[in-house]
């Protein structure tokens, strides 16, 4: 493994390569993959075409690189793995453009994203070296430790004040609020050749996430938080525990409009969120409208579709097509919980994906004449369609580039780009769909096998059809278009080796259109 790959594994935490789901499944007993139609409409196609990645995927010599960013441009969202230590390399020294760790220019990255309609989710994660030196015994140092001192009361929001101060400084710079007391905003005037400048209200970032996978049981007590502990952490990060921790603490005290996304939990358990809500009832109370005074704006979990519920030691484990896995049941459970308990709060899935290494337990498999790379593309797009159909508002695939293409470890080869920087079929599919219908919104589902989903934009309509299987199955579907009064339609087919769709025109005979549908989505435009 070369130096860059070692760095990637350290940044992600090796736990990201070993986690597996434990305990009872918090999903309905019927986990067959069937969907109640439709729980939510109005989800834009491009919002379920997000990606995870790092700052170095934008820059060369600290300048925006058009070759690298060409791989990012097709996505509707970018979840930025942002290490806390990048922007606070030493205690109390905040730096953004450039950072003092890595010399990264976050102003340039976020401005590029805004200019190219790529919504940023900044996931502030890990703890810096100085924090570990100050707060943990040397034998317990781990970048993924809980962001509170070793002997602190983890149920007390004040224990998380230092991370909450990062939330304030980030939101003050990249949020929309320009009316902030400038004395509360801090940047260190370093490096000498290009000192950081104090900036307020740049309006470049709408979403910030407080840590990544706070329930990380595989790292042990030093790194794992209970729902109550994480709620306390979030309460500090959100608004300085209702303003009690100081004026320069918490995201909302800098920009009330910036949305705080809860850290994506590794085990998709609705009870984790419900226990956070109970903590909020007890320690934050209720708003004037009678709703619970929550300390998060978006529900967030992670889930990788496979046939053994992420039991990596189970014989025969492999990735599984999204519709036949338990992913739809998890999604339905979270959306149902949000509607019943959280006034319809948005649900996001910020990690999912498939490996292309043939020995990975999370691998996509070759199916008939399709390679594993094409299956990865099929299942990725079908995951996006499935989550939109289920009512999940945004997803972010893991991730833009591989950790190590040659590694059989789960998640190591799930990238959308090749090690040489070229688009894999999955990224070609994203490019084609974003160009065709990025702003179209999910409207309804007309059929379940094959799935027939309607997306609309004004009076424009596109039907997306796919067979929900993993056997190479095909089905014939007859459209009744008599009410549409159209004489012909455009048929768009995805091309794994191109950035351009294949498009043909077909006549509608007597208001009917018969089309052959496969496990690769096909698009019918009226």
C-alpha positions in Angstrom: 0.0 0.0 0.0 1.5 3.3 -1.0 1.7 6.5 1.1 -1.5 8.0 -0.3 -3.4 4.8 0.4 -2.0 4.7 3.9 -3.1 8.2 4.5 -6.6 7.4 3.2 -7.0 4.5 5.6 -5.8 6.6 8.5 -8.2 9.5 7.6 -11.1 7.2 7.2 -10.1 5.2 10.2 -9.4 1.5 9.8 -12.7 0.9 11.5 -14.4 1.9 8.3 -12.9 -1.3 6.8 -14.0 -3.6 9.7 -17.3 -2.4 11.0 -20.2 -4.9 10.8 -23.8 -4.6 11.9 -24.5 -6.1 15.4 -27.5 -6.8 17.5 -31.2 -6.8 16.5 -32.3 -5.3 13.2 -34.4 -2.2 13.8 -36.5 -2.7 10.7 -40.0 -4.1 10.1 -40.5 -7.8 10.1 -41.4 -7.7 6.4 -37.9 -7.0 4.9 -38.7 -8.4 1.5 -37.9 -5.1 -0.2 -41.4 -4.1 -1.1 -42.2 -0.4 -1.0 -45.4 1.3 0.0 -46.1 3.8 -2.8 -45.2 6.6 -2.4 -44.2 8.0 1.0 -42.6 11.2 -0.3 -42.7 13.0 -3.6 -40.6 16.0 -4.8 -37.1 14.6 -4.4 -34.8 15.8 -7.2 -32.9 13.3 -9.2 -29.6 15.1 -8.6 -30.1 15.0 -4.9 -29.8 11.2 -4.9 -26.6 11.4 -6.9 -24.2 12.6 -4.2 -20.6 11.4 -3.5 -18.1 11.3 -0.7 -14.6 12.6 -1.0 -11.7 14.7 0.2 -10.2 18.1 -0.5 -7.3 16.6 -2.5 -9.8 15.5 -5.2 -10.2 19.2 -6.2 -6.7 20.6 -6.1 -3.3 20.4 -7.7 -0.7 22.7 -6.2 -3.5 24.3 -4.2 -5.3 25.4 -7.4 -8.6 24.0 -8.7 -7.8 21.3 -11.2 -10.2 21.0 -14.1 -9.2 17.4 -14.8 -10.0 16.3 -11.2 -13.1 18.4 -10.8 -14.5 17.0 -14.1 -15.0 13.8 -12.1 -17.0 15.7 -9.4 -19.1 17.9 -11.6 -21.7 15.3 -12.5 -22.7 14.8 -8.9 -25.5 16.7 -7.1 -23.8 16.7 -3.8 -20.3 16.4 -2.2 -19.9 15.1 1.3 -16.6 16.5 2.4 -14.7 14.4 4.9 -13.3 17.3 6.8 -10.8 16.5 9.6 -11.2 18.9 12.6 -7.4 19.2 12.7 -7.3 20.6 9.2 -8.9 23.9 10.4 -7.7 23.9 14.0 -4.2 22.5 13.7 -3.3 23.9 17.1 -5.7 24.8 19.8 -7.5 28.1 19.1 -5.7 28.6 15.8 -8.4 28.5 13.1 -7.3 28.5 9.4 -9.4 27.8 6.2 -7.6 29.4 3.2 -5.1 28.0 3.4 -5.3 25.4 6.2 -2.1 25.0 8.3 -2.5 21.2 8.0 -2.1 20.3 4.3 -2.2 23.9 2.9 -5.7 23.3 1.5 -7.8 26.1 0.2 -11.4 25.5 1.4 -12.6 28.8 0.1 -11.7 27.8 -3.4 -13.2 24.3 -3.1 -16.5 25.5 -1.7 -16.8 28.3 -4.2 -16.2 25.9 -7.1 -18.9 23.6 -5.7 -21.4 26.5 -5.5 -20.5 27.7 -9.1 -21.1 24.1 -10.4 -24.3 23.4 -8.5 -22.7 20.7 -6.3 -24.2 21.0 -2.8 -21.7 20.7 0.0 -22.1 18.7 3.2 -19.1 19.4 5.4 -18.7 16.4 7.7 -16.5 17.6 10.5 -14.8 14.4 11.9 -11.9 13.0 13.9 -10.1 14.7 16.7 -6.7 16.6 16.3 -3.4 15.4 17.7 -3.3 18.3 20.2 -6.7 17.3 21.5 -5.6 13.7 22.1 -2.4 14.9 23.8 -4.4 17.1 26.1 -7.3 14.9 26.9 -6.4 11.2 26.4 -3.7 8.9 27.8 -1.1 8.1 25.2 -2.1 4.4 25.0 -5.7 5.4 24.1 -4.9 7.8 21.2 -7.1 7.3 18.2 -8.2 10.0 15.7 -11.8 8.6 16.0 -12.0 9.0 19.8 -15.1 10.8 21.2 -14.5 14.6 21.0 -14.6 15.0 24.8 -11.9 14.5 27.4 -11.2 11.0 28.6 -12.7 11.4 32.0 -15.4 14.0 31.1 -19.1 13.5 31.6 -20.2 12.6 28.1 -23.8 13.4 28.8 -22.9 17.0 29.5 -22.9 19.3 26.4 -20.1 21.4 28.0 -17.8 18.5 27.5 -17.9 19.0 23.7 -17.3 22.8 23.7 -14.1 22.7 21.7 -15.8 20.9 18.8 -18.8 23.2 19.1 -16.5 26.2 18.7 -15.3 24.8 15.4 -19.0 24.6 14.3 -19.4 28.3 15.1 -16.2 29.4 13.2 -17.1 27.3 10.2 -20.6 28.6 10.0 -19.5 32.2 10.5 -17.2 31.9 7.5 -19.2 29.7 5.1 -22.8 30.4 6.2 -25.1 33.2 5.0 -25.2 35.5 8.1 -23.1 38.6 7.6 -24.3 40.2 10.8 -22.0 38.6 13.3 -19.9 40.3 15.8 -16.5 40.3 14.1 -14.8 40.0 17.5 -16.2 36.5 17.8 -14.7 35.4 14.5 -11.1 34.2 14.6 -8.5 33.2 12.1 -4.8 32.9 12.7 -2.7 35.2 10.5 -0.6 32.4 9.1 1.3 31.3 7.1 3.5 34.3 6.6 3.5 34.1 2.8 -0.3 33.9 2.6 -1.9 34.7 6.0 -5.5 33.7 6.6 -8.0 36.5 6.3 -11.1 36.9 8.4 -14.2 36.4 6.3 -17.9 36.4 7.4 -21.0 35.2 5.6 -19.5 33.8 2.3 -22.7 31.8 1.8 -21.0 28.8 0.3 -22.2 25.9 2.6 -25.7 25.1 3.6 -25.1 21.8 5.5 -22.7 20.7 8.2 -22.5 17.3 9.8 -21.3 16.7 13.4 -18.9 13.7 13.2 -19.0 10.5 11.3 -20.5 7.3 12.7 -20.6 8.3 16.4 -21.9 4.8 17.2 -18.7 3.1 16.1 -18.8 0.1 18.5 -15.9 -1.6 16.7 -13.5 1.0 18.2 -14.6 0.4 21.8 -15.7 2.8 24.5 -13.1 5.5 23.8 -14.7 6.1 20.4 -18.3 4.9 20.7 -21.1 7.3 21.9 -24.5 6.2 23.2 -27.5 8.1 21.7 -27.7 10.2 24.9 -24.0 11.1 24.7 -24.2 11.9 21.1 -27.3 14.1 21.6 -25.3 16.1 24.2 -22.5 16.4 21.7 -25.0 17.6 19.1 -26.7 20.1 21.5 -23.3 21.8 22.0 -22.5 21.8 18.3 -26.0 22.9 17.2 -26.5 26.0 19.2 -24.1 25.9 22.2 -26.8 24.0 24.1 -29.4 26.6 23.6 -26.8 29.4 23.9 -25.6 28.4 27.4 -22.0 27.7 26.4 -21.2 31.1 25.0 -21.8 33.4 22.1 -19.0 31.8 20.0 -20.2 28.2 20.4 -22.4 26.3 18.1 -23.4 26.5 14.4 -26.8 28.3 14.9 -25.2 31.1 16.9 -23.2 32.0 13.8 -25.9 31.2 11.1 -29.4 30.1 12.1 -30.1 29.0 8.5 -27.2 26.5 8.3 -28.6 23.0 8.6 -27.0 20.6 11.1 -27.0 17.0 9.9 -26.6 14.4 12.6 -23.6 12.2 12.1 -24.4 9.2 9.9 -24.8 6.2 12.2 -23.1 3.0 11.1 -25.9 0.8 12.4 -29.2 1.9 10.8 -31.3 1.8 13.9 -34.2 4.1 14.3 -34.1 3.6 18.0 -30.8 5.5 18.2 -32.5 8.5 16.8 -35.6 8.1 19.0 -33.3 8.0 22.1 -31.7 11.2 21.0 -35.2 12.8 20.7 -35.9 11.6 24.3 -32.7 13.3 25.5 -33.8 16.5 23.8 -37.2 16.4 25.5 -35.5 16.1 28.8 -32.6 18.5 28.4 -33.7 21.0 25.7 -37.5 21.0 26.2 -40.0 22.2 23.7 -40.4 25.1 21.3 -43.3 27.6 21.4 -45.2 25.6 18.8 -45.1 22.5 21.0 -42.5 20.6 19.1 -39.4 19.1 20.7 -36.4 21.5 20.7 -34.2 19.2 18.7 -30.5 19.7 18.1 -30.4 18.4 14.5 -32.1 19.3 11.3 -31.5 16.1 9.2 -31.6 12.4 10.1 -28.7 10.5 8.7 -27.6 6.9 8.5 -25.3 4.6 6.5 -26.2 1.3 4.9 -24.4 -1.0 2.4 -26.7 -3.5 0.6 -25.5 -7.0 0.9 -26.9 -10.5 1.4 -25.7 -11.1 5.0 -26.6 -7.9 6.9 -22.9 -6.9 6.9 -21.7 -9.9 8.8 -18.3 -9.9 7.1 -17.4 -13.4 8.4 -20.6 -15.0 6.9 -19.9 -17.5 4.2 -21.0 -16.3 0.8 -21.4 -12.7 1.7 -21.5 -10.3 -1.2 -23.1 -7.1 -2.3 -26.8 -7.4 -3.3 -29.1 -5.5 -5.6 -30.7 -2.7 -3.6 -34.3 -3.7 -4.2 -33.9 -7.3 -3.1 -31.7 -6.4 0.0 -33.0 -5.1 3.3 -32.2 -1.5 2.2 -35.8 -0.6 1.3 -37.0 -1.8 4.6 -34.5 0.3 6.5 -35.3 3.3 4.4 -39.1 2.9 5.0 -38.5 2.5 8.7 -36.5 5.7 8.9 -38.9 7.7 6.8 -41.9 6.4 8.8 -40.2 7.3 12.1 -39.4 10.8 10.7 -43.1 11.3 9.7 -44.5 10.0 13.0 -42.0 11.6 15.5 -40.1 14.4 13.8 -42.6 16.3 11.7 -41.4 14.8 8.5 -37.7 15.7 8.9 -35.6 14.8 6.0 -33.8 11.5 6.0 -30.4 11.1 4.3 -28.2 8.1 3.6 -24.6 9.4 3.4 -22.7 6.2 2.8 -23.6 3.3 0.5 -21.9 1.6 -2.4 -20.4 -1.5 -3.9 -16.8 -2.7 -4.4 -15.4 -3.9 -7.7 -12.6 -6.1 -6.3 -13.8 -9.7 -6.9 -12.7 -10.9 -3.4 -14.5 -8.1 -1.4 -17.5 -9.1 0.8 -19.2 -6.0 -0.5 -18.5 -6.8 -4.2 -20.8 -6.2 -7.1 -20.9 -9.4 -9.2 -20.7 -10.1 -12.9 -24.2 -11.0 -14.2 -24.4 -12.8 -17.5 -22.6 -10.7 -20.0 -22.2 -7.7 -17.6 -18.9 -7.2 -15.8 -18.8 -6.3 -12.1 -18.1 -2.7 -13.1 -21.3 -2.5 -15.0 -23.2 -4.2 -12.2 -21.7 -1.6 -9.8 -23.1 1.0 -12.1 -26.5 -0.6 -12.4 -26.9 -1.2 -8.6 -25.7 2.3 -7.8 -28.3 4.0 -10.0 -31.0 1.6 -8.9 -30.0 2.5 -5.3 -30.6 6.2 -6.1 -34.0 5.3 -7.6 -34.9 3.1 -4.7 -34.1 5.7 -2.1 -36.0 8.5 -3.9 -38.9 6.1 -4.2 -38.7 5.4 -0.5 -38.7 9.0 0.6 -35.0 9.5 1.4 -34.1 13.1 0.4 -30.4 12.8 -0.3 -27.8 10.1 -0.7 -24.0 10.2 -1.0 -22.2 7.2 -2.5 -18.9 6.0 -1.0 -16.8 7.2 -2.7 -15.2 9.1 -5.5 -11.9 7.2 -5.6 -10.8 3.8 -4.3 -8.8 3.4 -1.1 -7.0 0.5 -2.8 -8.4 -1.2 -5.9 -6.3 -4.3 -5.2 -7.5 -4.7 -1.6 -10.2 -7.3 -0.9 -11.3 -5.4 2.3 -14.8 -4.1 2.2 -15.3 -0.5 0.9 -11.7 -0.3 -0.4 -12.6 -0.6 -4.1 -15.9 1.2 -4.3 -14.8 4.3 -6.2 -16.6 5.8 -9.2 -13.3 6.7 -10.9 -10.3 4.5 -11.9 -6.9 4.8 -10.2 -5.8 6.6 -13.4 -8.5 9.2 -13.0 -11.0 8.0 -15.6 -14.7 7.5 -15.2 -15.9 4.0 -14.4 -19.3 3.0 -15.8 -21.0 4.1 -12.5 -19.7 7.7 -13.1 -20.7 7.6 -16.7 -24.2 6.7 -15.7 -24.3 9.5 -13.1 -23.1 11.9 -15.8 -25.8 10.8 -18.3 -28.6 11.0 -15.8 -27.6 14.3 -14.3 -27.5 15.8 -17.9 -30.9 14.2 -18.8 -32.9 14.8 -15.7 -31.0 16.3 -12.8 -33.7 18.8 -11.9 -36.6 16.4 -12.4 -38.4 15.3 -9.2 -39.8 12.0 -8.2 -43.5 12.1 -8.5 -45.0 8.6 -8.2 -44.4 4.9 -8.9 -46.8 3.2 -11.3 -45.6 -0.4 -11.2 -43.4 -2.6 -9.0 -42.0 -5.3 -11.3 -40.6 -3.8 -13.4 -40.5 -0.6 -11.4 -41.9 2.3 -13.3 -41.2 5.6 -11.7 -42.4 9.0 -13.0 -40.2 12.1 -12.7 -41.5 15.5 -13.7 -40.3 19.0 -14.3 -43.1 21.3 -15.0 -45.1 19.7 -17.9 -42.1 17.5 -18.8 -42.2 13.8 -17.9 -39.7 11.0 -17.8 -40.5 7.5 -16.8 -37.7 5.4 -15.4 -38.1 1.6 -15.7 -35.9 -1.2 -14.2 -36.3 -4.8 -13.3 -35.5 -5.2 -9.5 -33.4 -8.4 -9.7 -29.9 -9.7 -10.0 -30.3 -12.5 -12.5 -30.1 -10.8 -15.8 -33.9 -10.9 -16.0 -35.9 -9.0 -18.6 -39.6 -8.1 -18.7 -41.9 -6.6 -21.3 -44.0 -3.6 -20.1 -46.9 -2.0 -21.9 -47.4 1.7 -21.4 -50.9 3.0 -21.7 -50.2 6.6 -23.0 -53.7 7.2 -24.3 -54.2 10.1 -21.9 -50.9 11.7 -22.9 -52.0 12.2 -26.5 -48.4 11.7 -27.8 -47.5 10.0 -31.1 -43.9 9.3 -30.2 -41.5 9.1 -27.3 -37.7 9.3 -26.8 -36.1 6.2 -25.4 -32.8 6.8 -23.5 -30.4 4.0 -22.7 -27.4 4.2 -20.4 -24.0 3.6 -21.9 -21.2 2.2 -19.6 -18.3 3.4 -21.7 -19.6 6.9 -22.6 -20.7 10.1 -21.0 -23.6 10.3 -23.5 -26.9 8.4 -23.5 -28.0 6.4 -26.5 -31.3 8.0 -27.7 -33.9 6.8 -30.2 -37.5 7.7 -31.1 -40.3 5.2 -31.0 -43.9 5.6 -32.2 -46.8 5.2 -29.9 -49.4 3.0 -31.6 -53.1 3.4 -30.5 -51.9 5.0 -27.2 -49.8 2.0 -26.4 -46.0 1.5 -26.1 -44.4 -1.9 -25.5 -40.9 -1.8 -24.1 -38.4 -4.4 -23.0 -37.0 -3.6 -19.5 -33.8 -5.0 -18.1 -31.8 -4.7 -14.8 -30.2 -1.6 -16.3 -32.6 1.4 -15.9 -34.1 2.7 -19.1 -35.7 6.2 -19.6 -38.8 7.1 -21.5 -39.2 10.8 -22.2 -42.6 12.1 -23.4 
